[in-house]
């Protein structure tokens, strides 16, 4: 039986409902991006009007091809015509995606995203390297992971993760670039790599708040925040903005490094946050078939023991040493490795073993009467 034009158009729309915007992670039909579906008189061809969020949409070619392929499951050929949303339509899309109020979704009581801050007592211990590798390792396990580079003054996440482009702005929303399907946001996307950011407390607070509030990460299992070293303005801001976050503390095997790192973990005792554990970076290096320890030994376990004693009341189960990461030849190939490193894979497995919980979360259902 031959289908009518209306039936064919409806079938095409059903196919288009399965095409997701790569940045918003929502289907094009529900986002209002399909303006029209017209089936021509021959019944074998169609014209689809695709409404882009902005004229310079970086995913324009990808979306055009995805729409054409979806439509051609129902007709022999499809023509995709591009247009652009009006400011009013972009505002409506923003409200549809983020809700009517500008808020930090990860701070909402019903958020199921685990927020993990990666902290250290001082710079140079590989905190950002741990953040980047851990993000790829978690994503390799099938988790949806996002990264915020909260180290405003010493940002280094973009080059570490292989990010070469900035976010796309749609109304008040920022769509972060993705590497290996991991969305990444950093101040380094807005300033030159050699340009200093000389901001003080209030501006640091606003920058971190905007990253968390106005960046569209989608539905994440885990959000990683790379904190600056120490216990300054940004660490305090994050503890206030994300009261349910937990912390990983990174140190090296040196005793003095672990003593300094204890201060970062001690901040959790003051703010009521959980310390998930300690990561000892640069633990050893393989050379000539031998395992050498150029930075000493025992700093990670020493730090874990000290934090266990300090947080004994709030964390009676203690603070474990979660991983010891060997020293390797740089991270220049990190985006290609995507976290398939035994040490980071093991760390990811331990963290992923604690899934998102529903305890205490409103489910939005009512008992039947």
N, C-alpha and C positions, 0 to 999 in steps of 0.2 A: 504494500500500500504506500502510495506517494504521500510524503508529509507536506503539510501546508507551510507557507513561509513563517507563520507565527510559531508553529511547532519547531521548525528548524532553528529559529531565533532563540526560543526558550532552551533548546538543547545546547546551543552555543553558550548561552549565559551560564548554564550548569557547568560546562567545561571551564569557563573563565572563573567560576567560583573556586576552582582548584588551583588557580595561579596566584602565588603569593608575591607581594611586594618584597624584594630582598632586604630592604632596610626596615620596614614597618612590621614585617612578618605577619601580615594580615592579607586576606584575599582581596583582589582588585574590585570585586563587586560590592562587598560590604564597605569598602573604603570610598565608594562613589567614584571610582576612577574609570568605570566603563560608562561613557555618556550615551552611546547608542550602539545597537546591533541591528543591521539592516541586511536582510537576505534578498538578493536580486531575483528578478523574475524567472531566471533560468533554474532557480532552486539549488544551483551547484556552487554558487559563489556568494561571498558576503563582504560587507564593509563594517568594520568595527572602529568606533571613535574612542581612543584611549586618552584620558585626561591626566596629564602629568602634574605632579605637585608643583614643580617649578620648571621654568623654561630650560635651564641648564642641567636638568636631571642627569647625574652621571650614570644612571642605570637605564637610560632611554633605549639603547640598542637591545639590552637584555630583555626589557619589558616588551618591546615591540615584537621580538622573535618569539617570546613565550606566549604572547597573545595570539600571534599568527598560528603557531603550532597547535594551541588548544582549539582554536576555531576550525582548523583544517582536519580535526577529528570528525567533524560533522558535515563539512562541505569540501569540495575539491580545491578551492582556492579562497584565500581571504586577504583583503586589503586592510591595513591598519593605518588609520589617520590619527595624527597627534594634535592635541590641543593642550591648553594649560589651565589649571584651576584659577579662579578669581581669588583675591585676598579673602573674601567672605567664605568661599569654599574651603580654603586652606585652614581658616580658623575653625570651621565646623569639623574638619578632619582632625585637627589637633584636639578638640574637645572630645571627639569620638574615641581617640586613642588614649589620651591621658586623663580624661575626665574634665569636669568643669572647673576644678580648682588646680592651681599650680602647687604641687606637693611632691615630696620625695617618696616614691612608691615603696622603697625598701624600708622606710621607717613606719609604714602603716601596720597596725596590729594584725591584719590578715595577710601580710606578705609571707610567702613561702620561700623567698630567696634567702639563702645563707650568706651573710656578709662577713668576709674574712679580711681583716687588715693584716698587712705584712710589715712588721716593725723591726727596728734595730736601735741599738744604743748609739752607734756612730756610723759614719759613712765608710764605704770601701769594703764592706763585708759581703757584698753580693746580694743585697736585699732585692734589688730590681731584677737581677738575673733569676733569682728564685721565683719571684712573682711571674715573670714571663714563662719560664719553663713549666711551672706548676699549672698555669692557665692552659697551655697546650696539652699537658699530661691529663688534666681533668677533661678537656674537650675530647681527647682521644678515647676516653672511657664512655663517651656518649652523653656527657653532661653539657648543659647549656651554660656557658661561662662568659662573664664580662670582666673587663679590667678598667679601673680608673687610676691614672697616674696622679696621685695626690701630692707628689713631691714637686710643688710648684717651682721652687728655686732650683732644684737639681734634677729636673725631669730627664729621664733616659729611656722610658718605655718605648716610644716610637721607633728608634733605630734598633733596639733590642728585638722587637717583635716584627720588624720589617714593615712598618707602617710608613707609607710615602705620600699619603693624601690626607686631607682634612675632612671634617664632618660635612654633611649636607644639611642646610638649614631649611626647614619647612615651617613657616610661621614661627612659633616660639619653641618648636622642637628641633633638636640637633640629632641627626642620624649618624652615628659614629662609623668610621671605616671598620672593616672586618678583615682579619687574617686567620685563615683556617677556621672560619666561621666564628671567631672570637671577636666581639665588638670591643673597641679600644678608644678611650678618651684621655687626652692629655693636653696641657697648656702648650706643649711643644708643637702642636698642630697649628697654633695661632701665631707663634713667634719663630724667628730664625733659630737654628740650632746653636748659634754663637751669641745670641742676644740675651743679656741678663734680664731677669724679672725681679725688679727691686720693689716688691710690695711688702707692706706691713700687715699686721693682724687683721683689720677689718676687710681689706681687699682679699687676703688669703681665704678668709671665711666665705666671702661672697663667691669666689671662684670655685671652691669645693662644693658649696651649696648649689651653684648653677649646674655643675657637672652632674650632680646626683638628681637634681630636680628636672632639668630641661633636656637631658640626653635620653633618647628612647632606646633602651637596651632590649626591650621585649621581655618575655617571661624567662627569667634566669633561674637556674638551680643554684649557682654560686656567683657572687660578685666579689672580686679581689680588688683591694685598694693598696697600692704601693705607697706607704707613708714616707715622709722625710725622716731621717734619723733623729733620735732624741724625743723629747716630750714637750715640744713647743706648740705654737698656735694651731697648726694643722691637726696634730694628734688630738688636741683638746676639742677642736671643732668637730672632727669626725666622731668622737665619743659622744658629743651632744646631739649631732644630727642623726646618728645611727645607734641608738641606745641598745639594740639587740645584737650588735656586731660582736664578733670574737676575734682573737688575735693569735697570729703566729709570730714568734720572736726569732730573728735570724742572728747568728753569731758565728765567729770563727773559733778554731780550737784554742786560741790564745787565752790565757787566764785573764789578762787585763781587758780583752775584748768582751769576754763573758760578764765581767764585773760591770762594765759600762752598759751592756745590753740588759742587765737586770733592772735598770732604771725604767726602760721602756715597758718591760713586763709589769713593773711595780705600778705603773700608771693604771693598769687594769684593776688593781686592788682599790685605788681611789675612786674609780668611775663605776665599779661594779660589773666590769666586763670579764668574760671568760678568756683565759689563755689556753688555746688548744694544745700548744706544745712548742718545743724548741726545734729549730732546724740548724744544724751545724754545717756551715759551708766551708769549702776548701779544706776538707778533713785530711786528704792525702793526695798523693800523685803517684801514678804508676810510671816507673822509669827503670829500664834494664831488667824487667822481670821482678822488681822489688817495689814494695809500697813504702814511699817516703812521706814523712810528716814535717814539711818545712815550717809549719806554723804551730808546731807543738801538738799536744793531745789533751783531751779531757775537758776542753772548755764548754762544749755543748752539754755534757752530762752535769758538769758543775753548775751551769746556769739552770738546768732543769731542776736540780736538787734545791737550789736557792729559792727558785720561784715556788716550788712545792711547799717549802717551809713558810714562805711569806704569805702564800695564798691558802694556807691550810684550812682556814675557817670557811672561806667561800668555795673552795675547790678541794674537798676532802679526798677526792680520788687522785689528786696530785697533778703535776705538769710533766708530761713525758717528753723524752727526747725522741722526736718523730722520725728524723732522718739525718744521715750524715752524707753530705754531698762531696764527691771527690773533685779535685781541681783538674780541669781539662783545658784544652787548647782553645780558649775563647768561646764566643757564642755567635760567631758570624754566620753559621749555618743553622741557627736555632729555628727560624721559620720553616725550614725544610724538615727538620727533625720532628717538629710538632710534639715534643715531649716524650718521644720514645727512648728515654734514658732510664735505665733500671732504677737509679736512685729516685728520680722524680716520679716514675711510675709507681714505685712503692709508697711514696709520700701521698700521691693522688689516691691510691687505693685506701690508705688509712683514713684520709679525710672524707672520701666518698662513702665509706662504711657508715657514716652518720647521715642518713637521708633527711630530706626536708620533712618536718613533722607537722601533723595537723592538730596536735594537742593545744587546746586553748584558742584555736582559730575558728571564727564564725564560718559556717558552711552555707549560709543563705537558704536553708530549707526549714520547713515547719512540719511538725507531726500531723498526719492525717487525722481528721476527727471522725 
